[in-house]
Amino acid sequence: MSILNQIGSLGGYVVPFIFVLSLVVFFHELGHFLVGRWCGVKVDAFSIGFGPELFGFCDRHGTRWRVALLPLGGYVKFHGDANAASVSDPTAVLTMPAEELKVSFFAQPVWKRAAIVAAGPIANFILAVVIFSGIFLTYGKLVLTPRVDSVRAGEAAEAAGFQPGDLILSIEGKPIESWTEMQRVVQVSADLPLNFVVRRGEKDVALVAIPKLRMVDTPFGKNRVGLIGLNASPKPEDWKTQHFNPISAVNQAVAETWYVGSRTVTFVSGLFVGRESLEQVSGPIGTGYIAGKVAEIGFSALLNLAAVLSISIGLINLFPVPLLDGGHLLFYAIEALKGRPLNEKYQEYGFRMGLVLVAALMLFATFNDILNLTRG
């Protein structure tokens, strides 16, 4: 492969990755920015990326809008902050005129600071709902009828008594309307008995299957999911496109956002109890690879990935880890309960520990990405 072809191939991953990450980061920081402005806080800088500035401009409020060299995140710097993590500058506090102190972040009441910090993750969830709504409204939703084409030998479905042609009506009493809906229930129910009702000919038949936890290789990495050994019907008549009006599109988007969010929380909690594998943890390289593969499908698929990533970033930022938004909210909750801020020394220790934890996670995820790609 020539150097030009290699560069072009790399660009096929880098460009989609930068687009998706920049979109998600922009709206996250826009949440902080808009609520900060609403609370009367001066914003010194709004940056997409870190490091040296590539280009930028100043608005009439004195905010510097900038695009930086390293497109792996971004930040909003409020007046009086010592850095992008919204840590106050003690020296600036002592020397700051009263007019400036009034519009600084650290001088605001705790409820305003909490609202400003929480606005970032909330903006991520709103972005996901907007993207999903737009996709459902524009393209509809392709739905595969939950009809069994074949049953794999030796799997849970065979033991449960499934037969080709069975139409899955419900699982645990909940109606099932698509193959994807059935898969989602099964994948999160490994080693748990599931009560199915299927239509077989003219009769409804009750079956019980216990999904087995398996590691599955996908084009986008490894996933540990529950499987029962069913294959979907390939017949064209079993496919249909579900269309939505604006209200139903938003309702469907909220449901999809909730599902992705709950799966993210389940995955993270599963890591701590050993149910999920660390092999599934992905960093910037893995996300870039996924973005490149999804971009080959189409722009709507890339937007769908941006929505999923936005939900994940919003949730991760809410974890009570110092340096993340959730860590700030934890400190503000302690301040509200005690009636005074947590000792600055303890806050500093917390931020240092958070920095080490986040850096270690990034290094591990990057190593994991490289290992998975070389194996692939």
Secondary structure, 3 states (H helix, E strand, C coil): CCHHHHHHHHHHHHHHHHHHHHHHHHHHHHHHHHHHHHCCCCEEEEEEEEEEEEEEEECCCCCEEEEEEEEEEEEEEECCECCCCCCECHHHHHHCCHHHHHCCCCCCCHHHHHHHHHHHHHHHHHHHHHHHHHHHHHHCEEEECCEEEEECCCCHHHHHCCCCCCEEEEECCEECCCHHHHHHHHHCCCCCCEEEEEEECCEEEEEEECCEEEEEEECCEEEEEEECCEEECCCHHHEEEECCCHHHHHHHHHHHHHHHHHHHHHHHHHHHHCCCCHHHCCCHHHHHHHHHHHHHHCHHHHHHHHHHHHHHHHHHHCCCCCCCHHHHHHHHHHHHHHCCCCCHHHHHHHHHHHHHHHHHHHHHHHHHHHHHHHHC
